[in-house]
Amino acid sequence: MPRQVTSTAPGTPPYPMVGTPVHCNARDHGLTGDGRTNDQPALAALVNRLGDVFAANGRAQVIYCPPGVYAIRDAGTVWRSGVSLVGAGPGATRFVLSNEGNRAEPVPLAFFTAQLHGASPDHHLAYCTFADFEIDGSGVASADYNPLAKGLGLQYVIGGLFRNLFIHHTAATGFGCDFLQDTLVEGVRVVGCGRMDNGLEMGGAGIGVGIGAWGAVERLTIAHCSAVGNATNGIFLEMQYRGEPQPRGIRVVNCHAQGNRFGIADWGADGLIVTGCTMTGNLEAGFQVSAKGTTGIPGRGGLLTDCVIDGNLRDGVSIGNTRGPYTVRGNRISGNGRYGYHHHDLGASDGTAAEEIVIESNDIWGNSADGIRFDRPLRDTVVINNRIRNNGRQRAPATTGGGESVRYRDTTLVDRQATWPKDGHRGKVLRVGDRYAVVAANDENTLTLAPIRPGATSAWSAATPQPGAAYELPAPPANRAGITINASVDAVTIRGNLIRDNGPGTQTHGLWITDRGSCLNCRVVENDLDGNRTAIQADTPAVGGHWEGNYGNP
């Protein structure tokens, strides 16, 4: 039977005792908040003392930190059950982390982990609230990246509440708490976290939650949070243990993810619900399903609904390695630098077809290449009632330039002699000698370039080029379809979609089956394919199925 732990640790009452919680003003217990004195020893002593009180009498304890700057140096505080930490609000109550006295210490504000403290389902934290304060991690550094250099690093929490926090510029993940049962993360803002992560290390996210330790259900809601400019993911869930069930019960609701490497990512949940979120300007993808986590287990059975996924540098929605099912419904997926929806392999794969993918009632428009692209085998997939229009915006031909008309800045190239179509180069790699940058947008004579990494002030891989330096931009892909099938698909239904180009003339095909793709027993019926240069092109002839009622089909 899967583990179903909902009780508290031995010696902890199943519920807090009736009565007013003990409310302690931190200033009365040795913390100064003057920005100079190291307040960490006093905070650690107070947490330990109040944790002992809670264990003895079951009365919840609250540490209130009045407005001030609380210096936390050279050590993190091991947290205890029944102890909460609240402030007067971000900007008013600030915890400033640093480790200049011991660069080997990662210095989170609060931590409690399996590796260091024996945290487990039977030895966990309960009745803890963290609310209304700021964590500044900019003072933590080390010779090598340390994934424990977080703002908060708690594991195995029951009944936790994290509300109205501002966590920024930590060396690793800002909010890096794992195995959260019956927990609410609300109104947490994470900015510029993962400073020391090159984008390929563990962690480095704004909000990163490890999952898979409480059995088949982990009841966690992440709501109204904002993640901007973090090194890897803005918000992500990652399965931690092989052999345990992938948990249901996790929701990400009404959040905003901007300028991260990935916006929101599902690395192993079962039935993750992501709804009402905005994912924009992320450097790889707005939403991602991946098997690149520590266990190599991708998400499955998730629901991505009613989101705005716009202006991401590569794909809007990137679905990789999952065997399905997954549902993408009712989203706006627009203006992304490559594909709107991309189903493909991310890393090693056994080539097994993904099953029961549903792409329904989305508005997919203005993306640089294909609106929907399948680069991985699919079976029993449904693509119905979507509006897929005016994609393929990356139509500008290959071009070179240089000389007196050309000027460079950290995030732009201006060529006064250019006459480029709007966003015709979006998503391309711009090369100037041995330097490169990626085009995020363009008008007639200006390329706007994406940051080289989240939070960077420059787009260039090296120093900004000198005025007049010669540049080159590659040619666009020859075919840019509403839907491209570039893998073997079986029993796929494509029905009732509006797959049009009604103005810019950029979407070359309504439906394109490449020479690497194939359709077996598919139903492609009642689609409106008007306005594309070619309605349906099958470089590999379809086998079986039904292909009727497609308006615009020659």
C-alpha positions in Angstrom: 0.0 0.0 0.0 1.3 3.5 -0.7 2.3 5.5 2.3 -0.5 7.8 3.5 0.9 9.8 6.4 -1.3 12.7 7.7 -0.4 12.5 11.4 2.3 14.6 13.2 5.6 13.5 14.5 5.9 11.5 17.7 5.4 13.7 20.7 3.5 16.3 18.8 -0.2 16.7 19.5 -2.5 15.7 16.6 -3.9 19.2 16.7 -2.6 22.4 18.5 -4.0 22.9 21.9 -6.9 25.2 22.4 -5.9 28.7 23.5 -4.2 31.8 22.2 -0.9 31.0 20.5 2.2 32.4 22.2 3.2 35.6 20.4 6.9 36.6 20.8 8.3 39.9 19.7 11.7 39.0 18.3 13.2 42.3 19.7 12.4 41.0 23.2 14.5 37.9 22.6 17.8 39.2 21.3 17.2 40.0 17.7 18.1 43.6 16.8 17.0 44.2 13.2 19.6 46.9 12.9 21.3 45.5 9.8 24.7 45.2 11.4 24.3 42.7 14.3 24.2 39.0 13.3 20.7 38.0 14.3 21.1 34.4 13.3 22.3 33.0 16.7 19.4 34.8 18.5 16.9 33.5 16.0 18.2 29.9 16.2 18.1 30.0 20.0 14.5 31.4 20.0 13.2 28.8 17.4 14.8 26.0 19.5 13.3 27.2 22.7 9.8 27.7 21.3 10.0 24.4 19.5 10.6 22.8 22.9 7.6 24.6 24.4 5.4 23.5 21.6 6.5 19.9 22.0 5.8 20.1 25.7 2.4 21.7 25.7 1.1 21.8 22.2 0.7 25.6 22.1 1.5 27.1 18.7 4.3 29.7 18.9 4.6 32.8 16.7 7.8 34.9 16.3 6.9 38.4 15.1 9.8 40.4 13.6 8.9 44.2 13.6 10.2 46.3 10.7 13.9 46.2 10.4 16.9 44.6 8.6 17.8 41.3 10.2 21.3 40.1 9.2 21.6 36.3 9.0 25.3 35.4 8.7 27.2 32.2 8.2 24.6 29.7 9.3 21.0 28.8 8.6 18.4 28.1 11.3 17.1 24.6 11.8 13.4 24.9 12.1 11.0 23.3 14.6 7.4 22.2 14.5 4.8 24.6 15.9 7.0 27.7 15.3 5.9 30.4 12.9 7.8 33.4 11.6 5.9 36.6 10.6 6.9 40.1 9.7 5.4 43.4 8.9 5.5 42.8 5.2 8.1 42.6 2.4 10.3 45.7 2.4 9.5 46.4 6.0 10.8 43.2 7.6 13.9 42.0 5.6 16.2 39.1 6.3 19.6 39.6 4.6 21.5 36.4 4.1 25.3 36.3 3.8 28.2 33.9 4.4 31.3 36.1 4.1 32.6 34.5 7.3 32.3 31.0 6.0 31.9 30.6 2.3 31.3 26.8 2.7 28.0 27.5 4.4 24.9 27.9 2.1 22.9 30.0 4.7 19.2 29.5 4.0 17.0 31.5 6.4 15.3 28.3 7.6 16.0 24.7 6.7 15.1 21.2 7.8 16.2 18.4 5.5 16.4 14.6 5.3 20.1 14.7 4.6 21.1 17.0 7.4 18.4 16.7 10.0 16.7 13.3 9.4 13.5 14.8 8.1 11.0 12.1 7.0 7.3 11.4 7.1 7.7 10.3 10.7 9.9 13.3 11.6 8.4 16.3 9.9 7.4 19.9 10.5 3.8 20.8 11.4 1.9 24.0 12.2 4.4 26.4 10.7 3.6 29.7 9.0 6.0 31.9 7.2 4.4 35.2 6.2 4.9 38.9 5.5 8.7 39.3 5.1 11.5 39.5 2.5 14.6 37.4 2.0 17.5 38.9 0.3 20.0 36.2 -0.7 22.5 38.4 -2.6 25.2 38.1 0.0 25.7 34.4 -0.3 28.5 33.1 -2.5 30.8 30.1 -2.8 33.5 28.7 -5.0 31.1 26.0 -6.3 27.4 26.0 -6.8 25.6 24.7 -3.7 21.9 23.7 -4.2 21.2 24.3 -0.5 21.9 28.0 -0.8 18.2 28.7 -0.8 15.9 31.3 0.8 13.8 28.6 2.5 14.8 24.9 2.4 12.3 22.9 4.3 11.4 19.2 3.7 8.4 17.1 5.0 5.9 19.8 6.1 2.3 19.2 7.1 -0.1 22.0 7.2 2.3 24.7 6.2 1.4 28.2 5.1 3.8 30.4 3.1 2.2 33.8 2.3 3.2 37.2 1.1 6.9 36.5 0.9 9.5 38.3 -1.4 12.5 36.1 -2.0 15.2 37.3 -4.3 18.7 36.9 -5.6 19.5 33.6 -3.8 22.5 31.6 -5.0 20.2 28.6 -5.6 16.4 28.1 -5.5 14.5 30.9 -3.7 11.6 28.8 -2.3 13.0 25.3 -2.3 10.7 23.3 -0.1 9.9 19.6 -0.7 7.2 17.2 0.3 4.5 19.7 1.3 1.2 18.1 2.6 -1.9 20.1 3.2 0.1 23.2 2.4 -0.7 26.6 0.8 2.0 28.7 -1.0 0.3 32.0 -1.7 1.4 35.4 -2.9 5.1 34.4 -2.9 7.3 36.6 -5.2 10.6 35.1 -6.4 13.0 37.2 -8.4 16.5 36.6 -9.7 17.0 33.3 -7.8 19.6 30.8 -8.9 22.3 33.5 -9.3 25.1 30.9 -9.3 23.3 28.3 -11.4 24.4 28.2 -15.0 21.0 26.8 -15.9 22.2 23.2 -15.9 22.6 22.6 -12.2 20.1 21.1 -9.7 17.7 23.7 -8.4 18.2 27.3 -9.4 14.5 27.9 -9.6 12.2 30.5 -8.2 9.7 28.1 -6.6 10.9 24.5 -6.7 9.0 21.8 -4.9 10.1 18.2 -4.6 7.2 15.7 -4.6 6.6 12.0 -4.1 7.0 11.2 -0.4 3.5 11.2 1.0 2.0 8.4 -1.1 -0.5 8.8 -3.9 -1.9 12.2 -2.8 0.0 15.4 -1.9 -2.4 18.2 -1.2 -0.5 21.4 -2.3 -1.8 24.6 -3.8 0.6 27.3 -5.2 -1.6 30.4 -5.9 -1.1 34.0 -6.9 2.7 33.7 -7.0 5.1 35.6 -9.3 8.4 34.2 -10.6 10.6 36.6 -12.6 14.1 36.1 -14.0 15.1 32.9 -12.2 17.9 30.8 -13.6 16.0 27.6 -14.4 12.3 27.3 -13.7 9.9 29.9 -12.5 7.7 27.3 -10.8 8.3 23.6 -11.0 7.4 20.3 -9.4 9.9 17.5 -9.4 9.5 13.8 -8.6 12.2 12.8 -6.1 11.9 9.0 -5.5 11.6 6.2 -8.0 9.3 3.4 -6.9 6.9 5.8 -5.2 3.5 6.7 -6.8 3.4 10.0 -8.7 1.2 12.2 -6.5 -2.1 13.8 -7.4 -3.6 16.8 -5.6 -1.2 19.6 -6.7 -2.4 22.8 -8.3 -0.7 25.9 -9.6 -3.4 28.7 -9.9 -3.3 32.3 -11.1 0.5 32.6 -11.1 2.8 34.6 -13.3 6.2 33.3 -14.7 8.3 35.7 -16.8 11.9 35.8 -18.0 12.9 32.5 -16.4 14.6 29.7 -18.4 11.3 27.8 -18.2 8.1 29.3 -16.9 6.1 26.5 -15.2 7.3 22.9 -15.4 5.9 19.5 -14.5 8.7 17.0 -13.8 6.8 14.2 -12.4 3.3 14.9 -10.9 0.2 12.9 -11.7 -2.7 15.2 -12.6 -1.1 18.5 -12.0 -3.6 21.3 -12.6 -2.2 24.6 -14.0 -4.9 27.1 -14.6 -5.3 30.9 -15.0 -1.6 31.5 -15.2 0.6 33.8 -17.4 3.8 32.5 -18.8 5.6 35.1 -20.9 9.1 35.9 -22.1 10.8 32.8 -20.8 13.9 31.8 -22.6 13.1 28.2 -23.4 9.4 27.5 -23.0 6.4 28.9 -21.2 5.1 25.5 -20.0 7.1 22.3 -20.0 6.6 18.6 -19.2 10.0 16.9 -18.9 11.8 13.8 -17.7 15.0 15.7 -17.0 14.5 15.7 -13.2 16.5 13.7 -10.7 14.4 10.5 -11.2 13.8 10.9 -15.0 10.0 10.7 -14.4 7.9 13.1 -16.5 4.5 14.4 -15.5 1.4 12.7 -16.7 -2.4 13.2 -16.6 -2.0 17.0 -16.2 -4.4 19.8 -17.1 -3.1 23.0 -18.6 -6.1 25.3 -18.9 -7.1 29.0 -19.4 -3.5 30.3 -19.4 -1.8 33.0 -21.5 1.5 31.6 -22.9 3.0 34.4 -25.0 6.3 35.6 -26.2 8.5 32.8 -25.0 11.8 32.6 -26.8 11.4 29.1 -28.1 8.2 27.1 -27.5 5.0 28.1 -25.9 4.1 24.6 -24.6 6.8 22.0 -24.7 5.6 18.4 -23.9 8.5 16.0 -23.7 8.9 12.3 -22.9 5.6 11.8 -21.1 3.6 8.7 -22.2 0.4 10.7 -21.5 -2.3 11.4 -21.0 -2.1 15.2 -20.9 -4.7 17.9 -21.7 -4.0 21.4 -23.0 -7.3 23.3 -23.2 -8.6 26.8 -23.6 -5.2 28.6 -23.6 -3.9 31.5 -25.6 -0.5 30.4 -27.1 0.9 33.2 -29.1 3.9 35.1 -30.3 6.4 32.4 -29.3 9.8 32.3 -31.0 9.5 28.8 -32.4 6.4 26.5 -32.0 3.2 27.2 -30.2 2.7 23.6 -29.0 5.7 21.2 -29.4 5.5 17.5 -28.6 9.0 16.0 -28.7 11.7 14.0 -27.0 13.8 15.7 -24.3 16.9 13.7 -23.9 16.9 9.9 -23.9 13.7 8.1 -24.9 12.6 4.6 -25.8 10.5 5.9 -28.6 7.2 4.8 -27.1 4.2 6.6 -28.4 2.5 9.1 -26.1 -1.1 8.3 -25.7 -4.3 10.2 -25.1 -3.0 13.7 -25.6 -5.8 16.3 -25.9 -5.3 19.7 -27.5 -8.6 21.4 -27.4 -10.1 24.9 -27.9 -6.8 26.8 -27.8 -6.1 30.0 -29.6 -2.7 29.4 -31.3 -1.5 32.3 -33.3 1.4 34.5 -34.4 4.1 31.9 -33.4 7.4 32.0 -35.4 7.3 28.5 -36.8 4.5 25.9 -36.7 1.4 26.4 -34.6 1.5 22.7 -33.5 4.3 20.3 -34.2 4.5 16.6 -33.4 8.1 15.3 -33.4 7.3 12.2 -31.3 5.0 9.2 -32.0 1.4 9.6 -30.8 -1.5 7.4 -30.4 -5.2 8.2 -29.7 -4.5 11.9 -29.6 -7.3 14.5 -30.1 -6.8 17.9 -31.7 -10.2 19.6 -31.8 -11.8 23.0 -32.0 -8.6 25.0 -31.9 -8.0 28.3 -33.7 -4.6 28.0 -35.4 -3.9 31.1 -37.4 -1.2 33.3 -38.9 1.7 31.3 -37.5 5.0 31.0 -39.4 6.0 34.6 -38.6 9.7 33.9 -39.0 9.6 34.5 -42.7 12.4 37.1 -43.2 15.1 35.8 -45.6 18.7 35.3 -44.6 20.4 38.6 -44.4 23.8 40.2 -43.7 24.8 43.7 -42.8 27.4 46.0 -41.4 29.0 49.4 -41.8 27.9 52.9 -40.9 24.2 52.1 -40.7 24.7 49.4 -37.9 24.8 50.1 -34.2 24.8 47.6 -31.3 23.7 47.9 -27.7 23.4 45.3 -24.9 20.0 44.2 -26.1 19.5 45.6 -29.6 20.9 45.8 -33.1 19.9 48.7 -35.2 20.4 48.8 -39.0 19.0 52.0 -40.4 19.1 50.6 -44.0 17.1 47.5 -43.1 13.5 46.9 -44.1 12.6 43.8 -42.2 9.0 42.4 -41.8 7.7 42.7 -38.3 8.9 39.8 -36.2 10.3 38.1 -39.3 13.5 37.3 -37.6 12.0 36.4 -34.2 13.6 33.3 -32.7 16.7 33.4 -35.0 20.3 33.3 -33.8 22.1 36.5 -34.7 25.8 36.1 -35.2 28.5 38.8 -35.1 31.8 37.1 -35.6 32.2 34.6 -32.8 29.5 36.2 -30.7 25.8 35.4 -30.8 22.4 36.5 -29.5 18.8 35.4 -30.0 16.2 37.7 -31.5 13.1 38.2 -29.3 11.3 40.6 -31.6 12.0 43.0 -34.5 10.5 45.9 -36.3 11.6 47.4 -39.6 15.2 48.1 -38.6 15.7 47.1 -35.0 16.3 43.7 -33.5 15.3 43.3 -29.9 17.5 40.6 -28.3 16.7 38.3 -25.4 19.0 38.2 -22.3 21.8 35.6 -22.6 20.4 34.1 -19.4 17.6 34.9 -17.0 18.3 38.2 -15.2 21.2 39.2 -17.4 21.5 42.8 -18.6 23.1 41.8 -21.9 22.0 39.5 -24.7 25.4 38.7 -26.1 27.5 35.6 -25.5 30.6 37.9 -25.1 31.2 41.7 -25.2 28.7 43.9 -27.1 30.0 44.3 -30.7 31.5 47.5 -31.9 29.5 49.8 -34.2 29.5 48.7 -37.8 30.6 45.1 -37.1 29.2 42.7 -39.7 26.3 40.5 -38.7 24.4 37.6 -40.3 20.9 36.1 -39.8 20.0 32.7 -41.1 17.1 31.8 -43.5 13.7 30.8 -42.1 12.4 27.3 -42.2 10.9 26.7 -45.7 7.7 25.2 -44.3 5.8 26.7 -41.4 2.5 25.0 -41.0 -0.5 25.3 -38.7 -0.1 21.6 -37.8 3.1 19.6 -38.7 3.3 15.9 -38.2 6.9 14.9 -38.2 6.6 11.4 -36.5 4.4 8.3 -36.7 0.9 9.0 -35.4 -1.8 6.4 -35.0 -5.6 6.9 -34.5 -5.2 10.7 -34.2 -8.3 12.9 -34.6 -7.9 16.4 -36.0 -11.4 17.8 -36.2 -13.2 21.1 -36.3 -10.1 23.3 -36.2 -9.8 26.7 -37.8 -6.3 26.5 -39.4 -6.1 29.7 -41.4 -3.8 32.4 -42.7 -6.1 35.4 -43.1 -3.6 38.2 -43.6 0.2 38.1 -43.3 0.7 35.1 -45.6 3.2 33.5 -43.3 1.6 30.1 -42.5 2.6 28.0 -45.6 0.5 24.9 -44.9 -2.7 24.1 -43.0 -1.5 20.5 -42.3 1.8 19.2 -43.3 2.9 15.5 -43.0 6.6 15.4 -43.5 8.7 12.7 -45.1 9.5 11.6 -41.5 5.9 11.6 -40.5 3.0 9.2 -41.1 -0.7 8.9 -40.4 -2.3 5.6 -39.7 -6.1 5.4 -39.3 -6.4 9.1 -38.5 -9.5 11.2 -38.7 -8.9 14.6 -40.3 -12.4 16.0 -40.8 -14.3 19.2 -40.9 -11.3 21.6 -40.6 -11.3 25.1 -42.1 -8.0 25.4 -44.0 -8.7 28.5 -45.9 -5.9 31.0 -46.8 -2.9 28.8 -46.4 -0.7 28.5 -49.5 -1.2 24.7 -49.3 -4.2 23.3 -47.4 -2.9 19.8 -46.8 0.5 18.4 -48.0 1.4 14.7 -47.3 5.0 14.0 -48.2 4.2 10.6 -46.7 0.7 9.4 -47.9 -1.8 8.7 -45.1 -3.0 5.1 -44.6 -6.6 4.5 -43.8 -8.8 6.7 -41.7 -11.2 9.5 -42.7 -10.3 12.7 -44.5 -13.6 14.5 -45.3 -15.1 17.9 -45.2 -11.9 19.9 -44.9 -12.7 23.3 -46.5 -9.8 24.6 -48.6 -8.5 21.0 -49.3 -7.6 20.9 -53.0 
